[in-house]
Amino acid sequence: MTVRPDERLLDGEPMRPVRCRTCGAGVQARKASWHQTSVQWSAEAMAACLERRAAAPVSGPNGGCFAACEALRASIVQAALDGELPVPDDGEDGP
């Protein structure tokens, strides 16, 4: 059996650096639409994120799972509104 390479990110905009405007954590982000965002966290960003550090550890099968950082989400939206993070024109209205 041949494993097909994951090329989903090749057909659109590349990941771009975005810095949280609250704590300064730097991530790589990409908008596929106004409603879909991909984020890649580095170890440094995870250590810097105030919301991630404040979150209580989750036990169970998804232990250590962190759902989202609202400050980073707002920073990504602002980067898109400022034109720093491209959003493909898919007919959807912005935030």
N, C-alpha and C positions, 0 to 999 in steps of 0.2 A: 504494500500500500504506500502510495506517495502522499506526503503531506504538502498541501498547497501553501505557499507563503502568504502571510497576511499582508495584503496590499491596500487595505481600506484607506489608509492615510495618504496614499500616493495620488489619488484622484482629486484631491482638493487642496486647500491651503495647508502649508506645513505648520507644525506646532511653533508657537512663538512665545518668547518670554513675557511673563506678566508678573508684576510685583504687587503683593497685597499692600493697599494703602493704609492699613492699620498697623500691621506688625512687620512688614517688609519681607515676608516670606516670598521667595521667587520660585515660580512654577513654570512649566511649559503648558500652553493652552491652545486650543483650536475650537472655533465655532463652526459647526456644520449647519446650523440655523440659529435663529434667535432662541429656540427652545432646547437646543442640544449643544452641550459643551463637553469636550474631552480635556482632562487635566492630568498631567504627569507630575507627581510630587518627587522631589529629591529628598535625601536624608536631611539635608540642611533646612529645607523648607518645612519638613515635618517637625524638626526641632524648634524652629522659629515661630510656628503658628500658635498664637495665643489660645484660640478656641480648641485646637487639637490638644494642647497641654492641659487645658481646663476640663476637658471631657473626662468623665469617669470611665475607667476601663470596663468594657462589656465582657461578661462571662458567657459561656455557652459555645455552640458550634461556630459562631461568628465572632468569637472573642477578639478584642482589639480592633474591631471594625469602627471606623469613624465615618459617619454619614456625610457631613458637609461642613464647610466653614462659611458662614454667612458673610463675613468681612471679605473673604477672597471672592465669593460669588459676586458681591457688589463691585469689587475692583475689576473683575473680568467684564462685567456688564459696562462699566464706565470706560474700560479700554476699548470695547467694541463701539460704544457711542462716540468716543474720541477719534475713531479711525485707526487706533493702534493695533487692533485685533480684527481682521476682516471677517465679515459675516456674509456668506453667499446669499445672493438675492433669490429667495425661494417663494416670494409672494407673501411671506408672513410679515406682520407688523412687528416692530421692535418692542422692547419691554414697556 
